[in-house]
Amino acid sequence: MDSFTRKKGKEKAKDAESVENPFIVRFKAPANETEDERIRRVRAFQDAQRVSRQIDENLADTRRKIERRKRAMRILLLGQAESGKSAVLKNFRMAFTPSHFQKERIVWKTIVQLNLISSVKTILSVFEDSPDEVDPTTPPNTPPADEPVKRCLRRLHLRLSPLLSVETNVNKMLSVDPVGSKDICVRAGSGWKSKLGFRDPNRTSFESMDLPTHSQSTNQDDLSRMLEASKDDIIQLWADPHIQELLSNNEVNLPDMPGFFLDDVSRIASPDYEPTDYDIVRARVRTVGVEEHHLIAETAANKGSEFFIADVGGARGSRWTWIPYFDDVQAILFLAPLAFNQMLEEDPRVNRLEDTLMIWREICANVLLADCNIIVFFNKKDILQKTLEAGTMVNRFVPSYGDQPNDVPHVTKYFKDRFKAYHKRLSPKPRPFISHETSAIDTRSTIALVIAVHDGIIRNNLQRSDMI
C-alpha cells in the first residue's frame, strides 16, 4: 500500500471518528467564528472533557468497589427485633477491628447512661400507674400503711426530675422518634455517633460529618453531672423493696430487658466512668433502616481481610427490606433467642420463639439462599437458664413441649431439633445444619465463636470453589 492510500485511509478514519465522537461534533469550530466565541467554545470543551473524565473515574471506582466487594466476605445478620444481632455485630468488630472500636467508647458512654436512666423512667412510670390499694377492713379516712413509703418515693421522683429533663434533651438530639419509642431510636449510619463526638474515619467528606454543636456537648456534660448527683437516689430507688414488689406484681423484669444497668449505678455514675466491652455489648440502641458495616481486619491473623456485614431491622414492618440482600450474601447468621415465654412487642398475641420459627421456615425455603451458608445462633441462653430456674414451665407457653424435663439441655435440644427439621425439609438443596448456643453479651466466648464462624465460612467457600 503506497503512502497516498495510507494517508487517505487515515483521513477517512479521522472523519469517521469525528462523526462518532460527540465532543468533536459539538465543539467543532464553526465558520466565521469570532475570538470571543472561540474562547467560550474552548472553555466549554474543556469543561465537557473534565466532566467526562470524572464520569470515567467514577465508573472505574465503581468497578473497583464491585470487584473488592466480590472478594470480601459478605454476611447478613437476620432475626427479629431484640434477638441479639447488634450484640453479635459488636463482637465481630471487637474481634477484627479492635482499635477502631476503641475510638467509639465516647459514644457508648452516653448510650449506657441513657439506658440506665431509661430503666429509672420505667420504674417511675410503673409507680405512677399503680393504683392505691385500700384494705376493706381499714376504717374510713385512715391513710394506707405504705403511705410513708409512697411519700418517700414521690420525693425521690421529684429529686430525679432534673436528670430526666436532661435525658429528654439528649434523647431528642439523637432519636428519630424520641416520644413514641421507649428505646433510643436512631437512623442507620454513623450520623448519630458523630453527634456524640465520634468522627468516622471512613467518611472522608467534612461536610457530611454531623459534628456536635456546643449545646449538644453541653447536654452530654450535663447528663454526666446530673447522673453523678443523682447516684444515691437511683440506688435507693432500685433497692426499695416496695418498688421490687411493685415491678414483680406488674410482671416487669428489668434485669432481662435490653440496656439494663441498674446493678452498676455506682460505677456508671462516677465522674471517671469509661464503658467496658461488656457494657458496650449490653448497651441498647434501636436502628431504623438497613445498616451495612464495612470492616477491614486489623488483627495479625486476618490482616487486611474485608467484611461487609448487613444488619437489618427485625421488626415485622421492616422485614421486607431483607430481600435485596439475599442475592449478594455468602453467609447468614440467624439469631434465634430462646425466649419461649415472651411475646412480640409489636403484637403481644404472638410468641417470640414461634415468630422466630416462622422467619426460619421462610429463610430455609428461599431459593435465592439455596447456596448460602446459614448459621443459627441460639441466643440468650443465660436468660433461658434464669427463666427456668425461676420455675417457669415451658409447656405453659409451648404446649407441644409436653412433659419433657424443664431444664436447659432438654429445652435447648427441643428447639434445636425443631429448627433442624425445618432446615432439612425446606432447604432447596441439601446443606449442613450449623448451630451454636450463645449468650451474645458474653464477649469472651462470643468473640471466640465469631472467629471460628469466620474461619468456617472461608473453608466452606474454598471447598465450593474446589480450591481445597
VOLUMKOL-237604 format. One line per 8 residues: for each residue x negated, y negated, z negated of C-alpha. Coordinates in steps of 0.05 Angstrom, whole numbers. Layout:
// residues N
X/Y/Z  ...
// end
This chain:
// residues 468
0/0/0  -30/-67/21  -35/-129/-23  22/-164/13  70/-107/-2  48/-104/-74  59/-179/-82  129/-174/-52
145/-117/-99  124/-157/-160  165/-216/-137  227/-172/-129  216/-141/-197  208/-210/-227  272/-234/-193  309/-173/-219
283/-185/-289  304/-258/-284  375/-237/-266  379/-187/-324  345/-230/-377  397/-276/-409  344/-324/-435  313/-336/-367
381/-344/-333  409/-390/-386  348/-433/-396  324/-436/-323  304/-507/-303  360/-540/-262  346/-584/-202  333/-658/-215
321/-645/-290  302/-707/-329  246/-706/-381  296/-711/-439  337/-654/-411  274/-612/-403  254/-624/-476  324/-605/-500
323/-543/-456  255/-521/-481  275/-531/-554  340/-492/-544  300/-436/-510  251/-434/-570  310/-432/-619  341/-375/-580
275/-337/-580  269/-347/-655  339/-321/-666  325/-262/-620  261/-245/-658  299/-249/-724  352/-202/-698  298/-153/-674
264/-157/-742  329/-145/-778  344/-85/-734  275/-57/-745  282/-69/-820  349/-33/-820  319/26/-783  262/29/-834
312/28/-891  353/83/-859  291/126/-850  269/111/-921  338/130/-947  336/196/-909  270/213/-943  295/193/-1012
336/236/-1060  409/215/-1057  451/232/-1118  524/218/-1133  549/215/-1204  622/238/-1209  671/245/-1266  729/210/-1299
722/146/-1339  681/154/-1403  655/222/-1381  582/200/-1394  560/181/-1323  527/116/-1346  490/152/-1402  462/203/-1353
441/146/-1307  405/111/-1364  368/176/-1379  347/181/-1306  319/111/-1310  283/124/-1375  253/187/-1346  229/159/-1279
225/82/-1286  208/71/-1360  172/4/-1352  228/-27/-1311  279/0/-1362  238/-31/-1419  248/-101/-1389  324/-95/-1396
323/-89/-1472  342/-163/-1479  406/-146/-1442  424/-85/-1484  413/-123/-1549  473/-167/-1533  515/-108/-1508  502/-68/-1572
521/-129/-1614  585/-138/-1573  602/-63/-1581  593/-69/-1656  639/-129/-1660  690/-94/-1616  695/-39/-1668  706/-92/-1721
762/-121/-1679  794/-52/-1672  795/-44/-1748  825/-113/-1758  877/-100/-1705  899/-35/-1738  901/-70/-1805  944/-128/-1778
992/-80/-1743  1002/-35/-1804  1068/-45/-1840  1071/-58/-1914  1095/7/-1945  1147/-1/-2000  1157/52/-2053  1232/61/-2062
1222/74/-2138  1188/7/-2148  1231/-48/-2180  1250/-106/-2134  1202/-165/-2126  1144/-122/-2152  1081/-131/-2109  1054/-67/-2077
999/-32/-2116  949/-43/-2059  964/-118/-2053  897/-138/-2084  862/-94/-2033  901/-126/-1976  886/-196/-2001  812/-178/-2003
815/-151/-1932  851/-214/-1908  796/-256/-1938  745/-213/-1901  783/-223/-1837  782/-298/-1848  707/-298/-1861  695/-258/-1798
735/-307/-1754  675/-349/-1732  639/-285/-1710  699/-263/-1670  704/-331/-1637  631/-328/-1614  642/-257/-1589  701/-281/-1547
657/-335/-1514  602/-285/-1496  653/-235/-1470  685/-288/-1426  617/-303/-1397  606/-231/-1377  672/-196/-1367  715/-192/-1305
776/-182/-1350  758/-209/-1419  831/-209/-1442  862/-147/-1412  805/-97/-1428  783/-73/-1496  714/-58/-1466  662/-104/-1437
682/-101/-1364  631/-126/-1312  625/-125/-1236  578/-75/-1204  508/-101/-1192  457/-136/-1236  491/-204/-1235  519/-195/-1305
449/-176/-1331  419/-240/-1304  469/-279/-1346  436/-248/-1406  366/-267/-1385  344/-207/-1343  311/-220/-1275  317/-161/-1229
251/-154/-1191  288/-121/-1133  326/-185/-1119  277/-229/-1083  323/-288/-1067  321/-340/-1122  387/-368/-1100  421/-300/-1111
400/-298/-1183  455/-316/-1232  408/-348/-1282  432/-361/-1353  453/-432/-1369  435/-468/-1433  505/-456/-1460  501/-382/-1445
434/-375/-1481  464/-414/-1539  522/-366/-1542  475/-307/-1547  435/-341/-1602  499/-358/-1639  521/-286/-1633  458/-261/-1666
460/-313/-1722  534/-302/-1737  525/-227/-1737  468/-233/-1787  511/-279/-1831  570/-230/-1828  529/-167/-1841  552/-156/-1913
625/-169/-1896  624/-118/-1839  590/-66/-1883  643/-78/-1937  699/-73/-1885  675/-7/-1857  662/23/-1926  730/5/-1954
769/70/-1970  836/35/-1954  810/20/-1884  786/91/-1875  854/118/-1896  890/68/-1850  847/88/-1790  859/162/-1805
935/152/-1811  935/117/-1743  891/171/-1712  836/121/-1695  770/158/-1697  719/103/-1685  656/147/-1690  679/187/-1629
692/125/-1587  640/97/-1538  599/40/-1564  604/58/-1638  551/25/-1682  585/12/-1749  537/61/-1783  479/17/-1761
502/-52/-1783  443/-67/-1828  393/-53/-1772  432/-86/-1714  449/-149/-1754  376/-161/-1774  340/-221/-1742  285/-178/-1712
332/-125/-1682  310/-92/-1617  352/-36/-1588  323/34/-1587  331/81/-1528  385/116/-1568  422/50/-1577  419/35/-1503
445/103/-1482  504/96/-1531  520/24/-1510  586/17/-1473  596/-26/-1411  652/-12/-1362  634/-28/-1290  684/-47/-1236
665/-22/-1167  613/25/-1140  542/12/-1162  482/43/-1126  415/44/-1162  350/48/-1122  296/78/-1166  222/85/-1148
189/133/-1196  133/104/-1239  112/168/-1274  49/203/-1252  83/269/-1234  132/235/-1186  96/170/-1169  129/136/-1111
188/184/-1105  252/147/-1089  323/158/-1112  389/128/-1092  439/143/-1148  510/121/-1137  553/111/-1199  626/106/-1180
686/86/-1222  721/145/-1256  788/114/-1269  846/142/-1228  854/78/-1188  780/79/-1168  773/150/-1142  789/132/-1070
721/96/-1068  684/162/-1075  697/189/-1004  648/144/-965  591/172/-1006  606/245/-992  572/249/-924  506/218/-948
491/255/-1012  445/313/-1027  469/328/-1097  528/313/-1142  521/310/-1217  592/324/-1242  606/303/-1314  658/345/-1349
667/321/-1421  691/376/-1468  745/331/-1497  802/381/-1498  843/341/-1549  841/272/-1515  888/240/-1465  873/194/-1407
873/120/-1426  910/103/-1361  961/159/-1371  970/184/-1443  1011/243/-1418  951/274/-1382  899/316/-1420  829/291/-1402
799/360/-1392  856/382/-1348  846/318/-1307  772/336/-1300  791/405/-1275  837/374/-1223  779/330/-1198  733/390/-1198
780/431/-1154  783/374/-1103  707/367/-1102  695/441/-1094  744/446/-1036  719/385/-998  689/406/-931  644/344/-930
609/372/-991  601/443/-966  525/438/-962  517/395/-1024  487/417/-1090  539/408/-1145  512/410/-1216  561/408/-1274
543/375/-1340  590/400/-1394  580/336/-1434  595/312/-1505  580/379/-1537  565/342/-1601  635/313/-1603  664/382/-1588
627/411/-1648  653/356/-1695  724/365/-1668  723/440/-1681  691/432/-1750  748/385/-1768  796/443/-1757  827/421/-1691
855/482/-1655  841/487/-1581  905/525/-1566  946/468/-1592  923/426/-1532  906/482/-1484  957/538/-1493  921/584/-1444
862/588/-1493  905/635/-1534  877/666/-1598  803/664/-1580  755/642/-1635  757/568/-1648  682/556/-1644  633/521/-1597
605/582/-1559  674/611/-1543  706/544/-1525  648/525/-1481  648/593/-1446  723/589/-1435  719/523/-1398  655/542/-1362
690/605/-1335  749/563/-1310  702/516/-1273  662/574/-1245  725/610/-1220  749/548/-1182  679/536/-1154  675/608/-1127
746/609/-1099  750/539/-1068  680/526/-1041  680/526/-964  613/564/-965  581/608/-1018  536/568/-1064  507/578/-1134
545/552/-1194  496/509/-1234  517/482/-1302  485/453/-1364  513/438/-1433  494/368/-1453  501/311/-1501  481/252/-1458
466/208/-1518  412/258/-1539  358/222/-1500  301/272/-1510  338/334/-1487  375/297/-1431  312/266/-1403  281/336/-1401
344/361/-1367  346/307/-1312  273/320/-1296  290/394/-1288  351/377/-1246  308/332/-1202  257/388/-1191  312/437/-1176
344/393/-1123  276/385/-1089  266/461/-1088  335/472/-1060  325/421/-1005  258/452/-986  289/521/-983  344/496/-938
293/465/-891  253/531/-891  192/495/-919  185/545/-977
// end
